[in-house]
Structures are given as C-alpha cells and as structure tokens.
C-alpha cells in the first residue's frame, strides 16, 4: 500500500524549487507571486513549435542566438514527414540550425522523442532553468531542474536574450510513503494523484514529489511523473536529486552543474489519501 500526503508550502525560497529560482535569478530569496527575470540554461523547440519561433526571431531583427550550445532543436513530431506542410516545417528548422550553427540539433536518424532524448543526452541537469516550446517540458524536473513549457514567442525571446520573465509559483509537496506493489510505477502514482486533486488541482503551482515510495522509482518512473505535472495544471514538477539521479546523469552531463537541495520547512497538510 502507498500513502501520499499533499502539503502546501507557504514559506518559499528554501524548498528545491525556490532554491533553483534563487540561483538563476541571482536573488537571495523569492516568494510566490514575485515577477522575476531568469537566465535560461536550455531553450528547446521542436518541428511544430520552432518554426513559429523562428518567424518571430526573424521579425525581431535578431542576428544570432544567445548561445549556440544552449538552444536545442529536435525534429520529432512529424518525422518522417507525413505531408508537404510538415516537410516544410522541418526544412525551416533545419535551415535555421545550420545558419546559426546550433550545436544540439537533432535531425532525422539521430533524433528521438524530445523529452526522452534530452535527459539521455545529458542536456538537462540539476539546478538549471529549462524552457521548451512544448507543455511537457516539465519532464526534466526529474533531474532536479526547474523546467516548464512556454509558447513559441517566449521561445523566440529566450533564443535571442537567454532570459525570460516568470511569476514565481507556490509549491505543493506530495509525499509518497509505503512500498510500491508489484507492477505499480510512476505512471500509476501520477495518474492517481491527478485523479484525486483534479486536472486543475495544481494550477500554476510547482508539484514537488518526495517520500520513500517515490525514492524507490527509477529514473523512467520519475521522468514520467514530472512529465504529467502539466496535466494537473502545474507550472512544473520537480524531484530533489538523490543517488539514483546522480548515477543517471554522472556519465551523461555535457557541462558543469550545481545540485540544489531544499531545506526542511514547516508546511500545512491539505489532504491525505491512500491506495
């Protein structure tokens, strides 16, 4: 049997999500509702969302991306192309990547599902701010990063400036206790959680996942849980790095990173459920 408690954290800036935020904002502390300008560690686009961003990029008059190593482009939604329109979208991204010498451009034959590809390639790391023009960018919270989906125009702005503004979200911490039964994994935990809180139960909140049952999950289960945070309306999902996290990224990381860990904080239980 697995138990989970959901706790809303009213103090902010000392949990992992808040510390990620403080590091990248260059601030000592932040609180829910604060508007902040954040440095972006990775900006991601795919063959559906990147063409719109590229159009806005050109309209702005920008001549180069902020960092050719921190813009990631993946052709993964309509590859192989299903029609002329999807082929033209891929062509737009391909030409942009070549023109701007994007280091991490994944074309046909070397790409994969973007949200599995980036962690496997060591492109998303603990303590970082990751934005992507795809709602499931929140997947990367499984490595201890603040990761969230944005629109194509925001992606364009990030490619140009290397920054984006955010409204700091409140955090709900979900603590899973007990032992996972056989055949029960991350997908089961997150579906059950969303079933209890509703599809808007974490609207513009950070969902932090923790507890002994959560720690028993492998990285695929953790990535799955964070991937579906958006299905509860969350701004992001996040898991504090542990030995399993570090073993996963140690041989993958393509750059230096700083692990961020939260401090113990008083919080107010909002619900208790069992399964």
Backbone torsions as a table, in degrees:
resi	resn	phi	psi	omega
1	UNK	NA	142.1	178.1
2	UNK	-119.1	133.6	176.2
3	UNK	-110.1	146.5	169.9
4	UNK	-136.6	141.0	175.4
5	UNK	-116.3	135.2	175.8
6	UNK	-104.3	125.8	-178.0
7	UNK	-124.8	128.9	176.3
8	UNK	-90.4	128.3	-177.6
9	UNK	-99.3	113.2	-177.8
10	UNK	-86.8	-37.0	171.4
11	UNK	-71.5	144.4	-173.4
12	UNK	-141.9	153.8	179.0
13	UNK	108.6	-12.0	-179.2
14	UNK	-118.8	-6.0	169.8
15	UNK	-82.3	173.1	-174.7
16	UNK	-62.9	-39.0	-179.5
17	UNK	-64.7	-42.3	178.7
18	UNK	-66.2	-38.8	179.2
19	UNK	-68.6	-39.1	172.7
20	UNK	-55.2	-45.2	-178.1
21	UNK	-63.3	-47.2	-178.4
22	UNK	-60.7	-41.7	-178.4
23	UNK	-59.6	-49.4	-174.5
24	UNK	-79.2	-26.3	179.0
25	UNK	-81.8	-15.2	-177.2
26	UNK	72.6	29.6	-177.8
27	UNK	-114.7	156.6	177.0
28	UNK	-75.7	-34.0	179.3
29	UNK	-158.1	156.1	174.4
30	UNK	-135.8	160.2	178.5
31	UNK	-131.7	154.9	177.7
32	UNK	-54.4	134.3	-179.4
33	UNK	97.0	-16.9	176.6
34	UNK	-62.9	141.6	173.0
35	UNK	-100.4	124.0	-173.9
36	UNK	-134.4	153.6	174.8
37	UNK	-103.4	120.8	-173.2
38	UNK	-111.7	142.0	170.1
39	UNK	-75.2	134.0	-177.3
40	UNK	-97.9	128.9	178.6
41	UNK	-85.4	-37.2	177.0
42	UNK	-140.8	134.9	173.6
43	UNK	-120.3	122.6	-171.9
44	UNK	-115.1	139.3	172.4
45	UNK	-140.5	157.3	179.0
46	UNK	-124.4	-173.6	-173.5
47	UNK	-72.7	-9.3	174.6
48	UNK	-94.9	-46.7	-172.5
49	UNK	-90.8	-28.6	-177.6
50	UNK	-66.4	-39.6	179.6
51	UNK	-56.3	-39.2	176.5
52	UNK	-64.3	-40.8	179.1
53	UNK	-66.6	-39.1	179.1
54	UNK	-63.5	-38.7	176.9
55	UNK	-60.5	-45.3	178.8
56	UNK	-68.4	-36.2	176.6
57	UNK	-56.8	-46.4	-179.1
58	UNK	-68.8	-39.2	178.6
59	UNK	-60.9	-31.8	-176.8
60	UNK	-71.8	-19.2	-176.8
61	UNK	87.7	4.7	179.1
62	UNK	-63.4	145.0	-177.7
63	UNK	-110.2	-15.3	179.0
64	UNK	-154.4	158.4	175.9
65	UNK	-80.8	160.0	-174.4
66	UNK	-66.5	-30.6	179.9
67	UNK	-160.8	117.9	-176.4
68	UNK	-68.1	-13.2	179.3
69	UNK	-96.2	-4.5	-175.6
70	UNK	-120.6	6.2	169.4
71	UNK	-106.3	125.4	-178.0
72	UNK	-118.0	128.3	178.9
73	UNK	-122.3	127.0	-176.7
74	UNK	-128.2	124.9	173.2
75	UNK	-91.3	102.6	-174.3
76	UNK	-140.1	-12.8	-175.2
77	UNK	-85.2	-44.2	-178.2
78	UNK	-125.3	49.8	178.1
79	UNK	-122.3	124.0	-4.0
80	UNK	-60.4	151.2	-176.0
81	UNK	-63.5	138.5	-177.9
82	UNK	-93.1	-16.9	-179.3
83	UNK	-162.3	-179.9	-177.8
84	UNK	-63.4	-40.2	-178.3
85	UNK	-61.5	-46.0	-180.0
86	UNK	-68.2	-31.8	176.8
87	UNK	-66.1	-38.4	178.9
88	UNK	-68.8	-36.3	176.3
89	UNK	-62.5	-44.8	178.5
90	UNK	-62.8	-38.7	179.2
91	UNK	-62.3	-41.4	178.8
92	UNK	-59.9	-46.1	-179.7
93	UNK	-66.8	-43.1	-178.6
94	UNK	-59.9	-45.6	-179.0
95	UNK	-67.2	-39.1	177.9
96	UNK	-63.3	-43.8	-179.6
97	UNK	-61.6	-40.5	179.3
98	UNK	-69.7	-43.1	-178.4
99	UNK	-61.6	-39.2	-175.2
100	UNK	-100.9	7.4	175.7
101	UNK	53.3	48.8	179.1
102	UNK	-67.5	120.0	-175.4
103	UNK	-67.7	-38.7	-176.5
104	UNK	-108.1	72.0	174.1
105	UNK	-110.8	123.4	-175.6
106	UNK	-112.5	106.7	-176.1
107	UNK	-96.4	-179.2	178.3
108	UNK	-52.8	132.5	178.5
109	UNK	95.5	-17.6	179.0
110	UNK	-132.0	1.4	178.7
111	UNK	-93.2	-178.4	175.5
112	UNK	-162.7	-171.7	175.0
113	UNK	-61.9	121.3	-169.0
114	UNK	-53.0	-39.3	-174.4
115	UNK	-81.0	-9.3	167.7
116	UNK	-94.3	-33.6	-175.5
117	UNK	-66.2	-48.7	-174.4
118	UNK	-62.7	-44.9	175.6
119	UNK	-63.3	-40.4	-179.0
120	UNK	-64.5	-31.0	179.9
121	UNK	-87.0	-1.2	179.2
122	UNK	71.2	27.7	-176.7
123	UNK	-91.7	-13.3	178.4
124	UNK	-122.1	128.4	-167.3
125	UNK	-136.3	162.2	-178.5
126	UNK	-57.1	144.8	174.0
127	UNK	77.7	4.6	-175.7
128	UNK	-97.7	164.1	171.9
129	UNK	-107.5	117.4	-177.4
130	UNK	-117.4	126.6	172.9
131	UNK	-120.2	147.7	179.3
132	UNK	-147.6	143.5	177.4
133	UNK	-81.1	61.0	178.0
134	UNK	-165.3	133.5	-172.2
135	UNK	-63.9	-23.5	-177.6
136	UNK	-92.0	17.1	173.4
137	UNK	-59.6	-22.4	178.1
138	UNK	-58.7	-12.4	177.2
139	UNK	-50.0	-38.9	-169.8
140	UNK	-73.7	-4.2	172.1
141	UNK	-61.3	-17.7	179.8
142	UNK	-65.1	-20.9	177.1
143	UNK	-98.0	6.5	179.4
144	UNK	88.9	26.5	177.4
145	UNK	-105.4	153.0	167.4
146	UNK	-83.9	112.3	-174.6
147	UNK	-132.8	130.3	-176.6
148	UNK	-149.4	153.4	178.6
149	UNK	-84.4	147.1	178.3
150	UNK	-137.3	171.3	176.1
151	UNK	-80.5	169.8	-176.7
152	UNK	-64.5	-34.5	178.9
153	UNK	-68.7	-36.8	175.3
154	UNK	-66.1	-38.5	176.6
155	UNK	-60.9	-41.7	177.6
156	UNK	-60.9	-44.9	179.6
157	UNK	-61.7	-39.8	179.5
158	UNK	-67.1	-38.5	178.1
159	UNK	-62.8	-33.5	-177.4
160	UNK	-81.0	-47.6	-170.4
161	UNK	-102.0	-23.4	-174.3
162	UNK	76.4	14.2	-179.3
163	UNK	-140.4	157.9	170.9
164	UNK	-148.0	153.8	174.9
165	UNK	-94.8	147.3	179.3
166	UNK	-137.2	152.3	165.7
167	UNK	-95.0	121.2	-175.2
168	UNK	-64.2	123.5	-178.9
169	UNK	-82.2	153.4	167.7
170	UNK	-71.0	164.1	-177.6
171	UNK	-120.2	134.6	168.5
172	UNK	-113.0	122.9	-179.6
173	UNK	-100.0	123.8	179.4
174	UNK	-103.5	116.9	-176.4
175	UNK	-108.5	116.3	-177.0
176	UNK	-102.1	121.8	-178.0
177	UNK	-117.7	167.0	179.8
178	UNK	94.8	-165.5	-178.0
179	UNK	-120.0	133.9	179.9
180	UNK	-69.1	126.3	174.2
181	UNK	-64.7	162.8	178.0
182	UNK	-59.3	137.9	178.5
183	UNK	75.6	1.1	177.0
184	UNK	-95.7	129.8	-177.1
185	UNK	-136.3	-164.1	-176.7
186	UNK	-59.7	-39.3	-179.7
187	UNK	-62.0	-38.9	178.7
188	UNK	-66.4	-42.6	-178.9
189	UNK	-63.4	-45.2	-176.1
190	UNK	-72.9	-35.7	177.0
191	UNK	-65.2	-41.4	178.7
192	UNK	-65.3	-41.5	180.0
193	UNK	-61.6	-47.6	179.7
194	UNK	-64.7	-35.6	177.0
195	UNK	-60.8	-33.7	-179.6
196	UNK	-81.3	-39.3	-175.6
197	UNK	-93.6	-18.1	179.5
198	UNK	93.8	163.2	-176.8
199	UNK	-71.4	-10.5	173.2
200	UNK	-120.7	21.0	-175.5
201	UNK	-71.7	-16.0	178.1
202	UNK	-128.2	35.7	-174.3
203	UNK	-55.7	120.6	-176.6
204	UNK	49.7	35.5	173.1
205	UNK	-110.7	159.4	168.1
206	UNK	-89.8	128.7	175.9
207	UNK	-99.6	109.9	176.8
208	UNK	-98.7	127.2	-178.1
209	UNK	-105.2	132.4	-175.6
210	UNK	-154.0	-179.7	175.6
211	UNK	105.4	163.1	-176.2
212	UNK	-59.5	-41.0	-179.8
213	UNK	-66.6	-37.5	177.5
214	UNK	-65.2	-41.2	-178.5
215	UNK	-66.1	-18.5	178.5
216	UNK	-78.6	-11.7	-179.6
217	UNK	-76.9	145.8	171.4
218	UNK	-79.3	179.7	-175.5
219	UNK	-65.0	-34.6	179.8
220	UNK	-63.4	-39.3	177.4
221	UNK	-66.9	-38.4	179.8
222	UNK	-69.7	-42.0	177.2
223	UNK	-61.3	-38.6	178.9
224	UNK	-63.4	-43.2	-178.9
225	UNK	-63.7	-47.4	-180.0
226	UNK	-67.2	-34.4	178.1
227	UNK	-55.3	-36.8	-174.1
228	UNK	-95.2	6.8	176.3
229	UNK	-58.0	-35.1	-179.5
230	UNK	-64.2	-24.2	179.6
231	UNK	-71.6	-13.0	174.0
232	UNK	-102.6	10.0	179.8
233	UNK	82.7	9.1	-174.2
234	UNK	-72.1	152.6	172.9
235	UNK	-71.3	-39.4	178.6
236	UNK	-160.9	162.5	170.3
237	UNK	-117.7	149.7	-177.1
238	UNK	-153.9	146.0	177.6
239	UNK	-131.9	130.4	179.0
240	UNK	-67.0	132.8	-178.6
241	UNK	-60.6	143.2	174.1
242	UNK	-136.6	-163.7	-177.2
243	UNK	-61.8	-35.9	179.3
244	UNK	-65.7	-42.0	177.4
245	UNK	-60.8	-49.5	-175.3
246	UNK	-65.4	-35.8	177.5
247	UNK	-65.1	-34.2	-179.2
248	UNK	-70.2	-43.4	-172.8
249	UNK	-93.0	-14.0	-171.2
250	UNK	-57.8	-40.0	-179.1
251	UNK	-96.2	3.7	-176.2
252	UNK	-109.0	-31.4	-170.2
253	UNK	-55.0	130.3	-178.0
254	UNK	-95.8	-3.5	179.1
255	UNK	-156.3	169.7	178.6
256	UNK	-69.0	154.9	-179.7
257	UNK	-150.4	165.7	179.8
258	UNK	-123.9	116.9	178.8
259	UNK	-72.1	132.7	179.9
260	UNK	-113.7	131.3	179.1
261	UNK	-126.6	144.0	-179.5
262	UNK	-82.9	157.3	174.6
263	UNK	-91.9	152.2	173.1
264	UNK	-60.0	135.9	-177.3
265	UNK	-136.9	144.6	171.9
266	UNK	-67.7	141.3	179.6
267	UNK	-147.4	166.6	-175.2
268	UNK	-112.8	114.3	179.3
269	UNK	-60.0	136.9	178.6
270	UNK	-112.0	-20.9	176.1
271	UNK	-165.4	155.2	176.8
272	UNK	-133.2	129.2	-177.5
273	UNK	-133.5	156.5	176.1
274	UNK	-131.3	157.8	177.7
275	UNK	-149.3	NA	NA
